C-alpha cells in the first residue's frame, strides 16, 4: 500500500520550504519540494517503479533485516517494508529528514548518520542494504563500501541503484550536478578493496529517460497550479535540473544502473 500524505504532513512540508527557494535539491528543503512534485517521499527516478524492479529479483523473508542507506524522507524504506513485511532501518545524514521520516513512518526505524559509518553504527547485520541514488554524492566510495560490506550478512547483498558517470570530461563540461557521480569502474574497484564482487548488473538508462519525461510533465503541471512566485521559481529550477540530467543521460555522459554486490567467499 502506498504511503499517503496527511494534512499535518502537508503543513510540515509547506512550513519548511514554501516561502523560500532551496539552493540545492540535496538539502532538506529541496527534497521536500521534489517530494511534493513527485507526490511521494522519493528522491530517485522512477519512484515505486524502480523499487519494484530492484525487489523482484530478491527473495526477502519476513525475518530479514534491511537497511536503506541514505533514506532521505523515508518513502523508499516505507514502500519496501509494505512490500516485504521485513524489518527495515533507514539512515541519513540530514537531521530534518530523519525527524520527518520518524514522524511520518513510525513503523520503520530511522537514525541519523553517515553511510561511511554504517559498519560501526549498528551492531546488527543486514541481509540487504539498499542505496537508491545516495552514493553519487558521497565523498569516498571506498569508505562507503568498506562500511557497507562490514554491515551485511555473509550471504547478504549491497544493492545500488544510482547514476554512474560514463564520460567524466563531457559530464564536467555539462555542469549537471555539483558532484560528479562515480563510474562503474570506481564501484568495481571499491568493491574489490572491500572484498566484494559484482553479482548482478543492469543498465536501465532507457528507463531513466522515460521516468524523467514523466517527472518533467509532473513539474510542468505543478508550475501551472502554483500561485507563489517563490515556489514557481523553485519548481522551474527543479525542471531545469531534471532536463540537464536527462540531457546527460541522452548524450551518454551519465548512465542509470543497478548493481548487486556480495562478499567474496572465504578461501
C-alpha positions in Angstrom: 0.0 0.0 0.0 1.4 3.3 -1.0 2.2 5.7 1.9 -0.2 8.7 1.9 0.3 12.3 2.9 -1.8 13.7 5.8 -2.9 17.2 6.4 -0.3 17.6 9.1 2.4 16.4 6.7 1.2 18.9 4.2 1.7 21.7 6.8 5.1 20.4 7.8 6.3 20.5 4.2 5.0 24.0 3.5 6.2 25.3 6.8 9.7 24.4 5.9 10.2 25.3 2.3 7.2 27.1 0.8 8.4 30.6 1.4 11.9 30.4 0.1 13.7 28.6 -2.7 16.0 25.7 -1.9 19.5 26.3 -3.3 20.3 22.6 -3.6 18.0 19.7 -4.3 20.0 17.5 -1.9 19.1 19.8 1.0 16.0 19.0 3.2 14.1 21.9 1.6 15.0 20.7 -1.9 13.9 17.1 -1.1 10.6 18.4 0.3 9.9 20.4 -2.9 10.7 17.4 -5.1 8.6 15.2 -2.9 5.6 17.5 -3.3 6.1 17.5 -7.1 6.5 13.7 -7.3 3.6 13.0 -5.0 5.7 10.8 -2.8 8.7 10.9 -0.4 11.2 9.8 -3.0 14.4 11.3 -4.4 15.2 8.8 -7.1 14.0 8.4 -10.7 11.1 6.0 -11.1 9.8 6.2 -7.6 7.9 2.9 -6.9 8.7 1.5 -10.3 12.4 1.5 -9.6 11.9 -0.1 -6.2 9.7 -2.8 -7.8 12.4 -3.6 -10.4 15.0 -4.0 -7.6 12.8 -6.1 -5.4 11.5 -8.5 -8.0 15.0 -10.2 -8.2 15.3 -10.7 -4.4 14.0 -13.3 -2.1 13.3 -11.2 1.0 12.0 -13.1 4.1 9.8 -11.5 6.8 12.5 -12.1 9.4 15.2 -10.4 7.3 16.6 -7.1 8.4 17.1 -4.5 5.7 18.9 -1.1 5.5 18.0 1.9 3.3 21.4 3.8 3.3 20.7 7.4 2.5 17.0 7.1 3.3 16.1 10.8 2.7 12.4 11.4 3.6 11.7 7.8 4.3 9.4 7.0 1.4 11.6 4.3 -0.1 12.1 2.4 3.2 8.3 2.6 3.9 7.5 1.2 0.5 10.0 -1.6 0.8 8.5 -2.5 4.2 5.0 -2.5 2.9 6.0 -4.9 0.0 8.1 -7.3 2.0 7.0 -7.2 5.7 10.7 -7.4 6.6 12.1 -5.1 9.3 13.8 -2.1 7.6 16.1 0.6 9.0 16.9 3.9 7.4 20.0 6.1 7.9 20.6 9.6 6.6 22.9 12.5 7.4 20.0 15.0 7.2 18.7 15.7 10.7 15.4 17.3 9.5 14.8 14.4 7.0 15.2 11.9 9.9 12.8 13.9 12.1 10.3 13.9 9.2 10.7 10.2 8.5 10.2 9.2 12.1 7.1 11.2 12.4 5.5 10.0 9.1 6.7 6.4 9.1 6.8 5.2 12.7 6.7 1.6 11.6 10.2 1.9 10.3 13.3 2.8 12.3 15.3 5.8 11.3 18.7 7.0 12.5 20.9 9.9 11.7 24.4 9.1 10.5 26.7 8.8 7.5 26.8 6.0 5.1 30.5 5.8 5.7 29.8 5.0 9.3 27.1 2.3 8.9 29.5 -0.5 9.8 30.2 0.9 13.3 26.8 2.5 13.8 24.9 -0.8 14.0 25.6 -4.0 16.0 23.2 -6.0 13.8 24.0 -7.3 10.3 21.7 -6.7 7.4 20.6 -9.1 4.7 20.2 -6.4 2.1 21.5 -2.9 2.1 19.8 -0.6 -0.4 21.4 2.5 -1.9 18.9 4.4 -4.1 20.7 7.4 -5.6 22.5 8.0 -2.4 26.2 7.2 -3.2 26.8 9.5 -6.1 27.3 12.5 -3.8 29.4 10.7 -1.2 33.0 11.9 -0.7 34.6 8.4 -0.7 33.2 5.4 -2.5 36.0 3.3 -0.9 34.8 4.4 2.5 31.2 3.6 1.7 32.0 0.1 0.5 34.3 -0.6 3.5 31.5 0.4 5.8 28.6 -1.3 4.0 30.4 -4.6 3.4 31.1 -4.9 7.1 27.4 -4.5 7.9 25.9 -7.3 5.7 25.5 -11.0 6.5 27.9 -13.4 4.8 25.2 -14.2 2.3 23.8 -10.7 2.2 24.0 -8.1 -0.6 24.6 -4.4 -1.2 22.1 -3.2 -3.9 23.0 0.0 -5.6 20.6 1.9 -7.9 22.3 5.1 -8.9 23.8 7.3 -11.5 27.1 6.3 -13.0 29.3 8.7 -14.8 30.2 7.3 -18.3 32.2 10.2 -19.7 33.8 12.3 -17.0 35.2 15.1 -19.2 31.9 15.6 -21.0 29.9 15.4 -17.8 32.0 18.1 -16.1 31.6 20.3 -19.2 27.8 19.9 -18.9 27.8 21.2 -15.3 24.8 19.0 -14.5 25.5 18.3 -10.8 27.6 19.7 -8.0 29.2 16.3 -7.6 30.5 14.1 -10.4 29.0 10.6 -9.9 31.3 7.6 -9.7 32.0 5.4 -12.7 31.2 1.7 -12.8 34.9 1.1 -12.6 35.0 3.2 -9.4 32.4 1.0 -7.9 34.1 -2.2 -9.0 37.5 -1.1 -7.6 35.9 0.0 -4.3 34.1 -3.4 -4.1 37.4 -5.2 -4.7 39.1 -3.3 -1.9 36.2 -4.3 0.4 36.4 -8.0 -0.6 33.2 -7.8 -2.5 32.4 -8.9 -6.1 29.7 -7.8 -8.6 26.9 -10.4 -8.6 24.4 -8.6 -10.9 24.5 -5.6 -13.2 21.8 -3.9 -15.3 21.9 -0.7 -17.3 18.5 0.9 -17.1 19.3 4.3 -18.7 16.4 3.9 -21.1 14.0 3.7 -18.1 15.7 6.7 -16.5 15.0 8.7 -19.7 11.3 7.7 -19.6 11.0 8.4 -15.9 12.5 11.9 -16.4 9.9 12.5 -19.2 7.2 11.7 -16.7 8.7 13.8 -13.9 9.1 16.8 -16.2 5.4 16.5 -17.0 4.6 16.5 -13.3 6.8 19.6 -12.8 5.0 21.5 -15.5 1.6 20.7 -14.0 2.9 21.7 -10.6 4.2 25.0 -12.0 0.8 25.8 -13.6 -1.1 25.4 -10.4 1.4 27.2 -8.2 0.5 30.8 -7.1 3.6 31.6 -5.1 6.2 33.4 -7.2 9.0 31.9 -5.0 7.7 28.4 -5.3 7.2 28.9 -9.1 10.8 29.9 -9.4 11.9 26.9 -7.3 9.9 24.5 -9.4 11.4 26.0 -12.6 14.9 25.3 -11.2 13.9 21.7 -10.5 12.7 21.4 -14.1 15.9 22.8 -15.4 18.0 20.4 -13.3 15.9 17.4 -14.4 16.3 18.4 -18.1 20.1 18.8 -17.6 20.3 15.3 -16.1 18.1 13.9 -18.9 20.4 15.6 -21.5 23.4 14.0 -19.9 21.7 10.6 -20.0 20.9 11.1 -23.7 24.4 12.2 -24.6 25.8 9.2 -22.7 27.9 11.1 -20.2 25.7 9.6 -17.5 24.0 6.3 -17.0 21.4 4.8 -14.7 22.4 1.4 -13.3 21.5 -1.3 -10.9 24.3 -3.3 -9.3 24.3 -6.0 -6.7 27.5 -6.7 -4.7 28.2 -9.7 -2.4 31.0 -10.6 -0.2 33.6 -12.9 -1.7 33.6 -16.4 -0.2 36.2 -17.1 2.3 39.2 -19.1 1.0 
